[in-house]
Amino acid sequence: MAKLLSHAESGSKDIVNDLRQWATEKALPLWAKNGFDTERGGFHERLNPDATPDITSPRRLRVQARQIYVYAHASALGWYPDARQIMLDGVSFMIDHYLAPDGKPGYVSALASNNTIANGLRDTYDHMFVLLALAWAAKVSGDAQIRSKLSEVLDFIDTQLSAADGTFIEGIPASRPRRQNPHMHAFEAMLAMHETVAHPDVMSRAQKLLRLMTDKFYDKRTETLGEYFTDTWTPVTGVDGDCVEPGHQAEWAWLLRKYERLNGQTAGPLATKLLQSALRWRDPKTGFLIDEADRNGPARRTSRRTWPQTELAKAWIAEAEAGKPNAKQEALTTLQALADHYLDKPIVGGWTDQFDDQGRALTVHVPASTFYHIFCAIAEADRVLTRTST
């Protein structure tokens, strides 16, 4: 893998404009055409290295929801002319095929290639992305039925996926360990519902989730976030109790800044602490975050997926918006590295999803699920960095 170049060294005059152009002219058209199944309906799970869809893979609910979000957000920005219709087609397919196909409430986790149930789990993590998708779809479409479905999902989460203490179980059927990750995406979904449709009470819900993060997930000694917990929200015993994903710390940093912005609050210290803590596991040669570490220091998985790099970019973008020194340059550098090393490989409009620590690709297919991370980073860069002078 080549040495990470600064934005100035890269030769690009405007990486934000370059990425916006990549999204509008390459990625959005590719995933609208090759990534949408006109025969069976819905979005494909992934593309082959020749850009043809893999029609044999089970299709996860989270992929449908994430792609709905992407095209809804693209429509709101005016970045792709067919985005609204693709979003609506995706919403219709998701509701018609994933919602209660076995007669039980909630959305199933995956469908087989013939649209029968591949996994009937009602996964909490997945349902948070359904909230995100429907919130954006309701904003763009103004459709009262989509808004009604959004409220129905929230009610299902409240009544079926919530524990007695107000936190979330892993799904139906329940499983262990308990994880911070579904709660982070619940926090994201609450902010999205407030931002898009001003759904009542969601900011108070977000406040409770933030308190859970600061009281239970966050370890003040190491300034890290845990991943796996018991039912009483103590870290699980063994090595998993010290597991850290640097990408999640960057993601929480971005979400904290968004929460502050939506509430009209001044920038607090926790987001910066989480970002700086994540940077302990940034490879000095490339600037990329590794996939997994131990909160006490050692690296666990030195591979590097795409999504932690997008979340690192978003965290720096949020710091730039908060007026932190040098944050804009860090964001631009991270975005340039993302473009140089991950995007348009192995196909134009696609990405390599994971590299090893030597820069060798560990994936062959191009997963649709990653587009949510990439698109959000580009949209945030366009929203903030084109007007931030810090």
C-alpha positions as CSV (number, residue, x, y, z in Angstrom):
1,M,0.0,0.0,0.0
2,A,1.4,3.4,-0.9
3,K,2.3,5.9,1.7
4,L,-0.6,8.2,2.7
5,L,-0.4,11.5,0.9
6,S,-1.6,14.8,2.3
7,H,-4.3,16.6,0.4
8,A,-1.8,19.1,-0.9
9,E,0.6,16.4,-2.0
10,S,-2.0,14.4,-3.8
11,G,-2.4,16.8,-6.6
12,S,-6.2,17.1,-6.2
13,K,-7.4,20.6,-6.1
14,D,-10.7,19.7,-4.4
15,I,-11.1,16.3,-2.9
16,V,-14.6,17.1,-1.7
17,N,-15.7,18.1,-5.2
18,D,-14.0,15.0,-6.6
19,L,-15.9,12.7,-4.2
20,R,-19.2,14.4,-4.8
21,Q,-18.6,13.9,-8.6
22,W,-17.6,10.3,-8.0
23,A,-20.9,9.7,-6.0
24,T,-23.1,11.4,-8.6
25,E,-21.5,10.2,-11.8
26,K,-20.2,6.8,-10.8
27,A,-21.4,5.2,-7.6
28,L,-25.1,6.3,-7.6
29,P,-25.6,5.2,-11.3
30,L,-23.8,1.9,-10.8
31,W,-25.8,0.9,-7.7
32,A,-29.1,2.1,-9.2
33,K,-28.5,0.0,-12.3
34,N,-26.4,-3.0,-11.4
35,G,-27.2,-2.9,-7.7
36,F,-31.0,-3.0,-8.0
37,D,-32.8,-6.1,-9.0
38,T,-35.5,-5.3,-11.6
39,E,-36.7,-8.9,-11.8
40,R,-37.1,-9.9,-8.1
41,G,-37.2,-6.4,-6.7
42,G,-35.0,-4.8,-4.0
43,F,-31.3,-4.2,-3.8
44,H,-28.6,-6.8,-4.5
45,E,-26.4,-7.8,-1.6
46,R,-23.2,-7.3,-3.5
47,L,-21.6,-7.0,-7.0
48,N,-19.1,-9.4,-8.5
49,P,-15.6,-8.1,-9.6
50,D,-16.9,-7.6,-13.1
51,A,-19.8,-5.4,-11.8
52,T,-22.5,-8.0,-12.4
53,P,-24.8,-8.6,-9.4
54,D,-24.3,-11.7,-7.3
55,I,-27.8,-13.1,-7.6
56,T,-27.2,-16.1,-5.4
57,S,-26.4,-14.4,-2.1
58,P,-29.0,-14.0,0.6
59,R,-30.1,-10.4,0.9
60,R,-29.9,-8.8,4.3
61,L,-32.5,-6.4,5.6
62,R,-29.7,-4.0,6.6
63,V,-28.6,-3.7,3.0
64,Q,-32.1,-2.8,1.8
65,A,-32.4,-0.2,4.6
66,R,-29.0,1.3,4.0
67,Q,-29.5,1.6,0.2
68,I,-32.9,3.2,0.8
69,Y,-31.1,5.8,3.0
70,V,-28.5,6.4,0.4
71,Y,-30.9,7.2,-2.4
72,A,-33.2,9.1,-0.1
73,H,-30.4,11.3,1.0
74,A,-29.1,11.6,-2.6
75,S,-32.6,12.7,-3.6
76,A,-32.8,15.3,-0.9
77,L,-29.4,16.7,-2.1
78,G,-30.5,16.7,-5.7
79,W,-27.5,14.5,-6.6
80,Y,-29.2,11.8,-8.7
81,P,-32.3,12.4,-10.8
82,D,-33.8,8.9,-10.3
83,A,-33.0,8.6,-6.6
84,R,-36.5,9.3,-5.4
85,Q,-38.1,6.5,-7.5
86,I,-35.3,4.0,-6.6
87,M,-35.9,4.9,-2.9
88,L,-39.6,4.4,-3.2
89,D,-39.2,1.1,-5.0
90,G,-36.8,0.0,-2.3
91,V,-39.2,1.0,0.5
92,S,-42.1,-0.9,-1.2
93,F,-40.0,-4.1,-1.6
94,M,-38.7,-3.9,2.0
95,I,-42.1,-3.6,3.5
96,D,-43.8,-6.1,1.2
97,H,-41.2,-8.8,1.6
98,Y,-39.3,-8.3,4.9
99,L,-42.2,-7.2,7.1
100,A,-43.8,-10.2,8.8
101,P,-43.6,-12.7,5.9
102,D,-44.0,-15.5,8.4
103,G,-47.0,-13.8,10.1
104,K,-45.0,-12.6,13.1
105,P,-44.4,-8.9,13.8
106,G,-41.2,-7.2,12.8
107,Y,-38.8,-7.4,9.8
108,V,-36.9,-10.6,9.0
109,S,-33.2,-10.4,8.9
110,A,-32.5,-11.9,5.4
111,L,-34.2,-13.3,2.3
112,A,-33.0,-16.0,0.0
113,S,-32.4,-15.4,-3.7
114,N,-36.0,-16.5,-4.4
115,N,-37.4,-14.0,-1.8
116,T,-38.3,-16.7,0.7
117,I,-37.1,-16.3,4.3
118,A,-33.4,-17.1,4.8
119,N,-33.2,-15.8,8.4
120,G,-36.3,-15.1,10.4
121,L,-34.3,-13.4,13.2
122,R,-35.8,-10.0,14.2
123,D,-32.4,-8.3,14.6
124,T,-32.3,-5.1,16.7
125,Y,-29.4,-3.7,14.8
126,D,-31.2,-4.2,11.5
127,H,-34.4,-2.5,12.8
128,M,-32.4,0.6,13.7
129,F,-31.4,0.9,10.1
130,V,-35.1,0.5,9.1
131,L,-35.8,3.5,11.2
132,L,-33.0,5.4,9.5
133,A,-34.3,4.4,6.1
134,L,-37.9,5.2,6.7
135,A,-37.1,8.5,8.3
136,W,-35.3,9.7,5.3
137,A,-37.8,8.2,2.9
138,A,-40.6,10.0,4.8
139,K,-38.7,13.3,4.5
140,V,-38.2,13.0,0.8
141,S,-41.5,11.6,-0.2
142,G,-43.8,13.3,2.3
143,D,-45.8,10.0,2.2
144,A,-48.0,9.6,5.3
145,Q,-48.0,5.8,4.9
146,I,-44.2,5.7,5.1
147,R,-44.4,8.0,8.2
148,S,-46.9,5.5,9.7
149,K,-44.6,2.6,9.0
150,L,-41.8,4.5,10.8
151,S,-43.9,4.8,13.9
152,E,-44.9,1.2,13.7
153,V,-41.2,0.1,13.7
154,L,-40.5,2.3,16.7
155,D,-43.4,0.8,18.5
156,F,-42.2,-2.7,17.7
157,I,-38.7,-1.8,19.1
158,D,-40.3,-0.4,22.2
159,T,-42.6,-3.4,22.9
160,Q,-40.6,-6.4,21.6
161,L,-36.9,-5.5,21.4
162,S,-36.5,-3.5,24.6
163,A,-35.3,-4.9,28.0
164,A,-36.7,-4.0,31.3
165,D,-34.0,-1.4,31.9
166,G,-34.9,0.4,28.7
167,T,-31.9,-0.9,26.8
168,F,-32.2,-3.1,23.7
169,I,-31.9,-6.9,23.5
170,E,-30.0,-8.3,20.6
171,G,-33.1,-9.5,18.8
172,I,-35.8,-12.2,18.7
173,P,-34.8,-14.7,19.7
174,A,-32.5,-13.0,22.2
175,S,-28.8,-13.8,22.3
176,R,-25.7,-12.9,24.3
177,P,-23.5,-11.0,24.7
178,R,-25.2,-7.6,24.7
179,R,-23.5,-5.1,22.4
180,Q,-23.0,-1.3,22.3
181,N,-23.3,-1.3,18.5
182,P,-27.1,-1.6,18.2
183,H,-27.4,1.2,20.7
184,M,-25.1,3.4,18.7
185,H,-27.2,3.0,15.7
186,A,-30.4,3.6,17.8
187,F,-28.8,6.9,18.7
188,E,-28.1,7.6,15.1
189,A,-31.7,6.7,14.2
190,M,-33.1,9.0,16.8
191,L,-31.1,11.9,15.5
192,A,-32.2,11.2,12.0
193,M,-35.8,11.0,13.0
194,H,-35.5,14.4,14.6
195,E,-33.6,15.9,11.7
196,T,-35.8,14.6,8.9
197,V,-39.4,14.5,10.2
198,A,-39.2,16.1,13.7
199,H,-40.5,12.9,15.2
200,P,-41.7,13.7,18.8
201,D,-39.7,12.5,21.8
202,V,-36.7,11.1,19.9
203,M,-34.3,13.6,21.3
204,S,-35.2,12.5,24.9
205,R,-34.6,9.0,23.7
206,A,-31.2,10.0,22.3
207,Q,-30.3,11.6,25.6
208,K,-31.0,8.3,27.4
209,L,-28.8,6.4,24.9
210,L,-26.1,9.0,25.4
211,R,-26.2,8.5,29.1
212,L,-25.9,4.7,28.6
213,M,-22.8,5.2,26.5
214,T,-21.1,7.5,29.0
215,D,-22.1,5.4,32.1
216,K,-21.7,1.9,30.7
217,F,-19.9,1.7,27.4
218,Y,-17.2,4.2,28.0
219,D,-14.2,3.3,30.1
220,K,-12.8,6.5,31.6
221,R,-9.4,5.0,32.5
222,T,-8.5,4.1,29.0
223,E,-10.9,6.5,27.3
224,T,-12.2,3.7,25.1
225,L,-15.6,2.2,24.3
226,G,-16.3,-1.4,25.0
227,E,-18.1,-3.7,22.6
228,Y,-19.5,-6.7,24.5
229,F,-21.4,-6.7,27.8
230,T,-23.4,-8.8,30.2
231,D,-27.1,-8.2,30.9
232,T,-26.1,-5.9,33.7
233,W,-23.9,-3.9,31.3
234,T,-20.5,-4.9,32.8
235,P,-17.9,-6.0,30.3
236,V,-18.0,-9.7,29.5
237,T,-15.2,-11.8,31.1
238,G,-12.2,-12.8,29.0
239,V,-10.5,-11.0,26.1
240,D,-13.8,-9.8,24.5
241,G,-14.3,-7.6,27.5
242,D,-11.3,-5.5,26.4
243,C,-12.3,-5.4,22.7
244,V,-12.2,-2.0,21.0
245,E,-13.2,-1.1,17.5
246,P,-11.5,2.2,16.7
247,G,-14.0,2.8,13.9
248,H,-16.9,2.8,16.4
249,Q,-15.1,5.4,18.5
250,A,-14.8,7.7,15.5
251,E,-18.4,7.0,14.7
252,W,-19.5,7.9,18.2
253,A,-17.4,11.1,18.0
254,W,-19.3,12.2,14.9
255,L,-22.7,11.3,16.4
256,L,-21.9,13.2,19.6
257,R,-21.1,16.3,17.6
258,K,-24.3,15.9,15.6
259,Y,-26.3,15.6,18.9
260,E,-24.7,18.8,20.2
261,R,-25.4,20.6,16.9
262,L,-29.1,19.5,16.8
263,N,-29.5,20.6,20.5
264,G,-27.7,23.9,20.0
265,Q,-25.0,22.9,22.6
266,T,-21.4,23.9,22.6
267,A,-18.9,21.3,21.7
268,G,-18.0,19.1,24.7
269,P,-14.7,17.2,25.3
270,L,-15.9,13.6,25.0
271,A,-16.0,13.5,21.1
272,T,-12.5,14.7,21.0
273,K,-11.4,12.2,23.6
274,L,-13.0,9.3,21.6
275,L,-11.4,10.4,18.4
276,Q,-8.0,10.8,19.9
277,S,-8.3,7.5,21.6
278,A,-9.2,5.9,18.2
279,L,-6.0,7.4,16.7
280,R,-3.9,5.2,18.9
281,W,-4.6,2.5,16.4
282,R,-4.0,4.5,13.3
283,D,-1.2,3.0,11.2
284,P,1.5,5.6,11.0
285,K,2.5,4.6,7.5
286,T,-1.0,4.9,6.0
287,G,-3.1,6.8,8.4
288,F,-5.8,4.1,8.3
289,L,-7.6,2.7,11.4
290,I,-7.2,-1.0,12.1
291,D,-10.3,-3.1,12.5
292,E,-9.9,-4.3,16.1
293,A,-7.7,-3.6,19.1
294,D,-7.4,-4.3,22.9
295,R,-8.3,-1.3,25.1
296,N,-5.0,-1.8,26.9
297,G,-3.0,-1.1,23.7
298,P,-2.3,-4.1,21.5
299,A,-3.7,-4.5,18.0
300,R,-6.0,-7.5,17.5
301,R,-7.0,-7.4,13.9
302,T,-4.6,-5.3,11.8
303,S,-6.8,-5.6,8.7
304,R,-8.5,-2.4,7.6
305,R,-12.0,-2.3,6.3
306,T,-13.4,0.7,4.4
307,W,-16.0,1.8,7.0
308,P,-13.6,2.8,9.8
309,Q,-11.9,5.2,7.4
310,T,-15.2,6.8,6.5
311,E,-16.0,7.2,10.1
312,L,-12.6,8.7,10.8
313,A,-13.2,11.2,8.1
314,K,-16.7,12.1,9.5
315,A,-15.2,12.5,13.0
316,W,-12.6,15.0,11.6
317,I,-15.3,16.8,9.7
318,A,-17.3,17.1,12.8
319,E,-14.3,18.5,14.7
320,A,-13.8,21.0,11.8
321,E,-17.4,22.1,12.2
322,A,-16.8,22.5,15.9
323,G,-13.8,24.8,15.1
324,K,-11.0,22.5,16.2
325,P,-7.6,23.4,14.9
326,N,-6.2,21.4,12.0
327,A,-9.3,19.3,11.8
328,K,-10.2,20.3,8.3
329,Q,-6.8,19.3,7.0
330,E,-7.0,16.0,8.8
331,A,-10.5,15.4,7.2
332,L,-9.2,16.3,3.7
333,T,-6.2,14.0,4.1
334,T,-8.4,11.1,5.3
335,L,-10.9,11.6,2.4
336,Q,-8.0,11.7,-0.1
337,A,-6.6,8.4,1.3
338,L,-10.1,6.9,1.1
339,A,-10.4,7.9,-2.6
340,D,-6.8,6.8,-3.4
341,H,-6.8,3.4,-1.8
342,Y,-10.4,2.1,-1.5
343,L,-12.6,3.6,-4.2
344,D,-13.0,2.5,-7.8
345,K,-11.4,-0.8,-7.0
346,P,-12.1,-3.4,-8.4
347,I,-14.8,-1.6,-10.4
348,V,-15.6,2.0,-11.2
349,G,-18.2,3.2,-8.7
350,G,-17.3,0.4,-6.3
351,W,-14.7,-0.2,-3.5
352,T,-12.4,-2.7,-2.0
353,D,-14.0,-3.5,1.4
354,Q,-10.9,-4.7,3.3
355,F,-7.1,-4.8,3.1
356,D,-4.6,-6.7,5.2
357,D,-1.8,-4.9,7.0
358,Q,0.3,-5.2,3.8
359,G,-2.2,-3.5,1.6
360,R,-3.5,-6.7,0.0
361,A,-7.2,-6.9,-0.8
362,L,-9.0,-9.4,1.4
363,T,-12.3,-9.2,-0.5
364,V,-13.3,-10.0,-4.0
365,H,-16.9,-9.0,-4.1
366,V,-18.1,-5.4,-3.6
367,P,-20.7,-5.3,-0.7
368,A,-23.6,-2.9,-1.1
369,S,-23.7,-2.4,2.7
370,T,-20.5,-0.2,2.6
371,F,-22.2,2.5,0.4
372,Y,-24.0,3.9,3.5
373,H,-20.7,4.7,5.2
374,I,-19.1,6.2,2.1
375,F,-22.1,8.2,1.0
376,C,-22.6,9.7,4.4
377,A,-19.0,10.7,4.6
378,I,-19.2,12.5,1.2
379,A,-22.4,14.2,2.1
380,E,-21.0,15.4,5.4
381,A,-17.8,16.6,3.7
382,D,-19.9,18.5,1.1
383,R,-22.1,20.1,3.9
384,V,-19.2,21.2,6.1
385,L,-15.8,21.4,4.4
386,T,-16.9,23.6,1.5
387,R,-17.6,26.4,4.0
388,T,-15.2,25.6,6.9
389,S,-12.0,27.6,6.9
390,T,-10.4,26.0,10.0
